[in-house]
Amino acid sequence: MELIDLTTWDRALHYQIFRNSAQPQYCVSFELDITNFLTAMREKGYSFTFSFVYAVADCANRIKEFRCRFVDGQPGLLKNPPAAWWMASLLCLTGSTRPSRI
């Protein structure tokens, strides 16, 4: 992980605002047509839940701001957070420990 220099970081103001929050997080909501994705996963016999989490984690890891974490009160940038981190985040957001069956 690479620590972020607060003197040059363009998001330093956001850090100052959210650094004392119990769980600073991103919340995003949108409609998404997953028809082709679902068809492909069914044809391959893949688990929808694990395939979707992998796809979401892959997309999220491509967004630099989504890879920021606080380490000992300092902002840092992870190079490639594991999909398990995103899975835990999704479970916390949905309150579910069961895989979805679509």
Buried (B, 14 or more C-beta within 10 A) or exposed (E): EEEBEEEEBEBBEBBEEBEEEEEBEEEEEEEEEEEEBBEEBEEEEEEBBEBBBBBBBEEBBEEEEBBBBEEEEEBBBBEEBEBEBBBEBBEEEEEEEEEEEE
